[in-house]
């Protein structure tokens, strides 16, 4: 029996080169054969590809959502930094203005104080000059004092003593001038 069952299968198992065009399987038969041979694997692969595409799509959506959140967070931080920077700039400007006003006040106060001191010193100087003018000695008197101090420092006789000696020498030579006073 196996021979009779094998006999009908044999004509189909002959190579295609020996068949005529009428004996070739039709397009649906090739599709069915392909389905039988590769169908399960192809369906598994298509399912895997679909799951991979879904995962990629889901990951892309999650990534875009995270990027949007990060972008929004960065924008908030930039705005906060700008606001803080602006606030710090305003505070700095206020401090500089206050310091400038304070320094101007100090300079004005010091200027008034110095002007008062300068006026007082000028008045003192003017009074001292007036005092010198009132009690000033002549140039010749000052010269005489300086010569006398110099002679005393040298240990020589004073100017008055020299003057008397000079008069004594001049008097005997000129008796008509009345310089002779009888001292010898």
Backbone as CSV, one residue per row, in Angstrom:
resi,resn,N_x,N_y,N_z,CA_x,CA_y,CA_z,C_x,C_y,C_z
1,UNK,0.798,-1.184,0.000,0.000,0.000,0.000,0.836,1.240,0.000
2,UNK,1.901,1.124,0.585,2.755,2.267,0.584,3.213,2.573,-0.811
3,UNK,3.296,1.566,-1.648,3.708,1.824,-3.015,2.651,2.580,-3.760
4,UNK,1.431,2.248,-3.557,0.359,2.938,-4.267,0.206,4.348,-3.764
5,UNK,0.464,4.581,-2.479,0.357,5.928,-1.938,1.536,6.751,-2.407
6,UNK,2.663,6.129,-2.583,3.836,6.853,-2.996,3.793,7.149,-4.472
7,UNK,3.072,6.374,-5.243,3.033,6.561,-6.672,2.390,7.868,-7.053
8,UNK,1.264,8.296,-6.470,0.704,9.555,-6.900,1.578,10.712,-6.490
9,UNK,2.369,10.599,-5.433,3.197,11.712,-4.982,4.395,11.856,-5.879
10,UNK,4.762,10.845,-6.517,5.956,10.872,-7.310,5.847,11.822,-8.500
11,UNK,4.802,11.869,-9.251,4.782,12.775,-10.387,4.905,14.226,-9.924
12,UNK,4.457,14.613,-8.753,4.561,16.002,-8.278,5.978,16.302,-7.837
13,UNK,6.725,15.281,-7.417,8.060,15.480,-6.910,9.079,15.572,-8.029
14,UNK,8.686,15.420,-9.256,9.634,15.502,-10.353,10.103,16.920,-10.492
15,UNK,11.315,17.101,-10.979,11.836,18.457,-11.097,11.029,19.300,-12.071
16,UNK,11.076,20.622,-11.841,10.294,21.562,-12.636,10.818,21.655,-14.049
17,UNK,12.058,21.308,-14.276,12.629,21.389,-15.612,11.963,20.395,-16.539
18,UNK,11.495,19.300,-15.982,10.850,18.295,-16.810,9.383,18.567,-17.001
19,UNK,8.828,19.527,-16.378,7.401,19.825,-16.479,7.151,20.835,-17.573
20,UNK,5.995,20.828,-18.009,5.571,21.841,-18.958,4.992,22.998,-18.177
21,UNK,4.671,24.028,-18.897,4.180,25.225,-18.230,2.835,24.992,-17.572
22,UNK,2.062,24.083,-18.061,0.753,23.783,-17.491,0.895,23.061,-16.172
23,UNK,1.992,22.359,-16.001,2.169,21.581,-14.800,2.761,22.410,-13.655
24,UNK,3.258,23.655,-13.868,3.829,24.488,-12.808,2.731,24.936,-11.863
25,UNK,3.054,25.022,-10.571,2.011,25.451,-9.638,1.640,26.909,-9.901
26,UNK,0.442,27.264,-9.608,-0.050,28.628,-9.834,0.461,29.559,-8.744
27,UNK,0.235,30.948,-8.890,0.712,31.950,-7.941,0.126,31.737,-6.564
28,UNK,-1.093,31.282,-6.481,-1.699,31.055,-5.169,-1.059,29.861,-4.500
29,UNK,-0.660,28.915,-5.284,-0.002,27.743,-4.707,1.352,28.150,-4.121
30,UNK,2.071,29.053,-4.797,3.364,29.514,-4.288,3.147,30.298,-3.003
31,UNK,2.126,31.068,-2.976,1.799,31.839,-1.785,1.460,30.901,-0.641
32,UNK,0.694,29.888,-0.924,0.334,28.932,0.118,1.578,28.194,0.614
33,UNK,2.474,27.839,-0.299,3.702,27.145,0.094,4.563,28.068,0.941
34,UNK,4.679,29.290,0.504,5.455,30.274,1.253,4.845,30.457,2.636
35,UNK,3.536,30.482,2.708,2.832,30.634,3.980,3.125,29.444,4.872
36,UNK,3.120,28.288,4.309,3.370,27.082,5.096,4.815,27.092,5.604
37,UNK,5.760,27.421,4.708,7.172,27.371,5.082,7.590,28.528,5.996
38,UNK,7.199,29.743,5.649,7.711,30.943,6.351,6.636,31.726,7.089
39,UNK,5.424,31.326,7.043,4.320,32.118,7.588,4.435,32.418,9.060
40,UNK,4.671,31.397,9.830,4.765,31.596,11.285,5.920,32.523,11.632
41,UNK,7.080,32.307,11.033,8.257,33.149,11.295,7.999,34.570,10.845
42,UNK,7.342,34.694,9.684,7.059,36.035,9.164,6.096,36.766,10.086
43,UNK,5.071,36.090,10.585,4.113,36.722,11.506,4.810,37.111,12.816
44,UNK,5.713,36.257,13.306,6.466,36.584,14.522,7.358,37.804,14.292
45,UNK,8.041,37.817,13.148,8.905,38.958,12.828,8.096,40.243,12.685
46,UNK,6.951,40.155,12.013,6.094,41.343,11.854,5.608,41.827,13.210
47,UNK,5.273,40.888,14.113,4.856,41.267,15.468,5.996,41.942,16.226
48,UNK,7.199,41.394,16.060,8.368,41.996,16.710,8.615,43.392,16.153
49,UNK,8.585,43.526,14.840,8.797,44.845,14.227,7.741,45.835,14.686
50,UNK,6.502,45.390,14.765,5.418,46.270,15.214,5.675,46.710,16.661
51,UNK,6.087,45.755,17.540,6.376,46.099,18.931,7.584,47.039,19.013
52,UNK,8.611,46.783,18.195,9.780,47.667,18.175,9.364,49.058,17.713
53,UNK,8.569,49.145,16.675,8.093,50.452,16.193,7.256,51.147,17.251
54,UNK,6.408,50.389,17.957,5.595,50.986,19.022,6.499,51.486,20.149
55,UNK,7.509,50.671,20.516,8.453,51.094,21.565,9.220,52.346,21.134
56,UNK,9.690,52.369,19.885,10.409,53.538,19.378,9.498,54.760,19.407
57,UNK,8.252,54.582,18.972,7.297,55.697,18.968,7.038,56.174,20.392
58,UNK,6.834,55.223,21.320,6.584,55.581,22.713,7.813,56.282,23.306
59,UNK,9.020,55.751,23.038,10.231,56.379,23.535,10.437,57.764,22.938
60,UNK,10.131,57.916,21.640,10.242,59.222,20.999,9.279,60.205,21.656
61,UNK,8.042,59.753,21.928,7.073,60.629,22.591,7.545,61.011,23.995
62,UNK,8.067,60.016,24.742,8.576,60.307,26.075,9.758,61.279,26.014
63,UNK,10.648,61.051,25.067,11.809,61.922,24.896,11.368,63.342,24.553
64,UNK,10.443,63.477,23.645,9.936,64.808,23.281,9.274,65.479,24.482
65,UNK,8.526,64.693,25.265,7.875,65.247,26.450,8.932,65.710,27.461
66,UNK,9.967,64.893,27.670,11.037,65.271,28.585,11.786,66.507,28.068
67,UNK,12.051,66.546,26.773,12.718,67.719,26.198,11.882,68.978,26.381
68,UNK,10.557,68.840,26.182,9.675,69.995,26.383,9.711,70.449,27.841
69,UNK,9.702,69.465,28.773,9.777,69.816,30.188,11.105,70.487,30.527
70,UNK,12.189,69.948,29.978,13.501,70.551,30.222,13.579,71.947,29.626
71,UNK,13.026,72.108,28.447,13.024,73.424,27.800,12.241,74.423,28.649
72,UNK,11.090,73.994,29.147,10.287,74.880,29.993,11.033,75.212,31.285
73,UNK,11.706,74.219,31.876,12.463,74.450,33.101,13.618,75.418,32.845
74,UNK,14.310,75.226,31.747,15.420,76.121,31.398,14.902,77.535,31.177
75,UNK,13.763,77.667,30.494,13.178,78.997,30.274,12.835,79.656,31.608
76,UNK,12.267,78.873,32.549,11.931,79.438,33.865,13.190,79.873,34.600
77,UNK,14.237,79.062,34.524,15.480,79.412,35.206,16.129,80.637,34.573
78,UNK,16.068,80.745,33.268,16.614,81.925,32.588,15.845,83.170,33.004
79,UNK,14.530,83.061,33.040,13.713,84.213,33.457,14.013,84.593,34.908
80,UNK,14.157,83.566,35.765,14.468,83.839,37.170,15.839,84.506,37.281
81,UNK,16.815,84.017,36.505,18.155,84.605,36.538,18.119,86.046,36.027
82,UNK,17.356,86.276,34.950,17.241,87.643,34.436,16.607,88.553,35.478
83,UNK,15.552,88.058,36.107,14.873,88.860,37.124,15.810,89.148,38.293
84,UNK,16.527,88.111,38.732,17.462,88.284,39.837,18.591,89.227,39.447
85,UNK,19.078,89.086,38.222,20.145,89.955,37.736,19.667,91.404,37.676
86,UNK,18.473,91.596,37.178,17.908,92.944,37.109,17.757,93.519,38.508
87,UNK,17.247,92.695,39.432,17.067,93.146,40.815,18.404,93.489,41.451
88,UNK,19.406,92.643,41.209,20.734,92.906,41.769,21.325,94.169,41.152
89,UNK,21.103,94.360,39.866,21.585,95.577,39.204,20.948,96.820,39.797
90,UNK,19.647,96.742,40.059,18.951,97.884,40.665,19.466,98.144,42.085
91,UNK,19.660,97.073,42.843,20.184,97.241,44.199,21.589,97.825,44.157
92,UNK,22.402,97.353,43.226,23.761,97.878,43.094,23.726,99.357,42.735
93,UNK,22.856,99.710,41.791,22.742,101.114,41.391,22.289,101.973,42.573
94,UNK,21.351,101.454,43.369,20.890,102.202,44.540,22.026,102.377,45.545
95,UNK,22.800,101.322,45.753,23.917,101.413,46.697,24.962,102.401,46.203
96,UNK,25.253,102.353,44.910,26.230,103.288,44.346,25.729,104.716,44.507
97,UNK,24.459,104.938,44.241,23.871,106.277,44.372,23.946,106.748,45.826
98,UNK,23.596,105.851,46.770,23.651,106.215,48.184,25.087,106.520,48.598
99,UNK,26.021,105.701,48.149,27.430,105.932,48.475,27.918,107.241,47.866
100,UNK,27.505,107.496,46.644,27.879,108.737,45.970,27.347,109.943,46.736
101,UNK,26.079,109.879,47.166,25.489,110.973,47.939,26.223,111.156,49.268
102,UNK,26.528,110.025,49.907,27.240,110.094,51.187,28.618,110.730,51.001
103,UNK,29.325,110.292,49.972,30.665,110.845,49.722,30.603,112.326,49.367
104,UNK,29.597,112.712,48.600,29.441,114.144,48.290,29.243,114.943,49.565
105,UNK,28.399,114.418,50.456,28.166,115.093,51.733,29.448,115.191,52.544
106,UNK,30.206,114.088,52.577,31.474,114.091,53.314,32.450,115.105,52.709
107,UNK,32.522,115.128,51.391,33.443,116.066,50.730,33.029,117.502,51.033
108,UNK,31.725,117.784,50.966,31.258,119.139,51.265,31.564,119.500,52.711
109,UNK,31.322,118.538,53.613,31.591,118.792,55.030,33.078,119.035,55.258
110,UNK,33.908,118.180,54.653,35.351,118.360,54.792,35.817,119.666,54.153
111,UNK,35.210,120.012,53.020,35.584,121.263,52.354,35.249,122.459,53.246
112,UNK,34.075,122.421,53.879,33.703,123.510,54.783,34.661,123.571,55.968
113,UNK,34.987,122.396,56.510,35.907,122.347,57.649,37.279,122.884,57.254
114,UNK,37.777,122.419,56.107,39.092,122.880,55.646,39.082,124.360,55.307
115,UNK,37.977,124.831,54.720,37.881,126.256,54.409,37.896,127.077,55.691
116,UNK,37.190,126.583,56.723,37.210,127.268,58.023,38.611,127.291,58.608
117,UNK,39.306,126.149,58.530,40.691,126.104,59.023,41.586,127.033,58.214
118,UNK,41.413,127.049,56.905,42.217,127.908,56.047,41.961,129.381,56.373
119,UNK,40.689,129.729,56.567,40.368,131.115,56.925,40.991,131.484,58.262
120,UNK,40.921,130.570,59.224,41.507,130.845,60.546,43.019,130.994,60.426
121,UNK,43.658,130.120,59.640,45.107,130.210,59.465,45.492,131.494,58.736
122,UNK,44.678,131.868,57.752,44.948,133.114,57.024,44.843,134.309,57.978
123,UNK,43.828,134.285,58.838,43.653,135.370,59.810,44.827,135.398,60.780
124,UNK,45.246,134.202,61.256,46.402,134.143,62.159,47.656,134.671,61.465
125,UNK,47.851,134.306,60.199,49.020,134.767,59.452,48.981,136.280,59.267
126,UNK,47.814,136.796,58.930,47.689,138.241,58.759,47.991,138.964,60.071
127,UNK,47.494,138.420,61.183,47.773,139.028,62.496,49.260,138.962,62.810
128,UNK,49.892,137.832,62.477,51.327,137.706,62.738,52.111,138.690,61.878
129,UNK,51.692,138.871,60.625,52.373,139.814,59.746,52.204,141.232,60.282
130,UNK,50.999,141.551,60.732,50.773,142.875,61.319,51.644,143.066,62.556
131,UNK,51.742,142.024,63.382,52.575,142.105,64.594,54.030,142.293,64.229
132,UNK,54.496,141.606,63.178,55.878,141.785,62.749,56.097,143.184,62.196
133,UNK,55.135,143.673,61.464,55.265,145.006,60.890,55.340,146.056,61.986
134,UNK,54.555,145.881,63.034,54.536,146.849,64.123,55.835,146.813,64.930
135,UNK,56.406,145.621,65.106,57.610,145.537,65.931,58.843,145.199,65.105
136,UNK,58.766,145.437,63.826,59.866,145.065,62.946,61.068,145.956,63.209
137,UNK,62.206,145.359,63.084,63.451,146.099,63.226,63.965,146.409,61.838
138,UNK,64.750,147.376,61.721,65.304,147.742,60.425,66.340,146.740,59.973
139,UNK,66.688,146.799,58.717,67.662,145.871,58.169,69.041,146.113,58.773
140,UNK,69.341,147.335,58.958,70.678,147.632,59.511,70.764,147.148,60.951
141,UNK,69.665,147.317,61.707,69.676,146.822,63.085,69.819,145.309,63.108
142,UNK,69.110,144.636,62.218,69.186,143.179,62.152,70.590,142.748,61.747
143,UNK,71.190,143.439,60.809,72.558,143.124,60.387,73.527,143.296,61.550
144,UNK,73.350,144.382,62.304,74.214,144.606,63.465,74.077,143.484,64.477
145,UNK,72.854,143.059,64.723,72.632,141.967,65.690,73.303,140.694,65.214
146,UNK,73.185,140.399,63.935,73.783,139.176,63.403,75.306,139.228,63.470
147,UNK,75.899,140.379,63.180,77.351,140.520,63.258,77.815,140.349,64.704
148,UNK,77.061,140.942,65.618,77.429,140.839,67.031,77.329,139.401,67.511
149,UNK,76.309,138.687,67.083,76.169,137.280,67.467,77.332,136.496,66.897
150,UNK,77.714,136.785,65.665,78.841,136.086,65.043,80.138,136.359,65.786
151,UNK,80.351,137.592,66.171,81.578,137.922,66.886,81.615,137.262,68.257
152,UNK,80.502,137.238,68.937,80.448,136.589,70.253,80.745,135.097,70.117
153,UNK,80.221,134.499,69.038,80.477,133.075,68.832,81.959,132.825,68.581
154,UNK,82.618,133.728,67.899,84.052,133.608,67.626,84.877,133.918,68.856
155,UNK,84.286,134.569,69.792,85.027,134.943,71.000,85.746,136.265,70.851
156,UNK,85.427,137.068,69.872,86.058,138.363,69.663,85.223,139.427,70.367
157,UNK,85.790,140.620,70.493,85.042,141.684,71.172,83.775,142.027,70.399
158,UNK,82.791,142.525,71.086,81.492,142.826,70.502,81.585,144.041,69.597
159,UNK,80.509,144.272,68.886,80.450,145.359,67.926,80.583,146.724,68.623
160,UNK,79.981,146.878,69.774,80.088,148.151,70.503,81.545,148.429,70.887
161,UNK,82.232,147.382,71.304,83.638,147.559,71.692,84.470,147.911,70.475
162,UNK,84.203,147.278,69.348,84.910,147.583,68.110,84.602,149.011,67.657
163,UNK,83.379,149.424,67.806,82.971,150.763,67.403,83.723,151.818,68.227
164,UNK,83.853,151.568,69.500,84.571,152.504,70.365,86.047,152.534,70.003
165,UNK,86.612,151.374,69.685,88.020,151.339,69.303,88.236,152.100,68.001
166,UNK,87.323,151.926,67.077,87.409,152.605,65.809,87.315,154.125,66.008
167,UNK,86.442,154.570,66.852,86.287,156.005,67.136,87.555,156.552,67.783
168,UNK,88.149,155.786,68.611,89.357,156.222,69.298,90.515,156.379,68.316
169,UNK,90.586,155.524,67.353,91.639,155.619,66.357,91.418,156.799,65.427
170,UNK,90.245,157.038,65.089,89.919,158.102,64.161,90.022,159.465,64.864
171,UNK,89.736,159.594,66.097,89.696,160.849,66.810,91.065,161.514,66.912
172,UNK,92.209,160.894,67.234,93.467,161.596,67.318,93.918,162.090,65.976
173,UNK,93.535,161.466,64.889,93.985,161.921,63.591,93.193,163.121,63.157
174,UNK,92.049,163.353,63.631,91.189,164.438,63.199,90.732,165.240,64.419
175,UNK,91.653,166.119,65.059,91.254,166.871,66.229,90.282,167.995,65.882
176,UNK,90.209,168.457,64.684,89.320,169.546,64.337,87.898,169.069,64.242
177,UNK,87.694,167.802,64.034,86.327,167.275,63.894,85.636,167.235,65.223
178,UNK,86.345,167.430,66.271,85.736,167.412,67.602,85.583,166.031,68.103
179,UNK,86.382,165.193,67.576,86.271,163.798,67.993,87.052,163.532,69.253
180,UNK,87.896,164.461,69.664,88.714,164.219,70.840,87.910,164.454,72.100
181,UNK,87.734,163.564,72.891,86.951,163.712,74.097,87.816,163.588,75.333
182,UNK,89.103,163.521,75.088,90.031,163.547,76.203,90.306,162.177,76.754
183,UNK,89.799,161.141,76.152,90.063,159.795,76.642,91.236,159.240,75.897
184,UNK,92.152,158.761,76.572,93.270,158.092,75.948,93.679,156.982,76.735
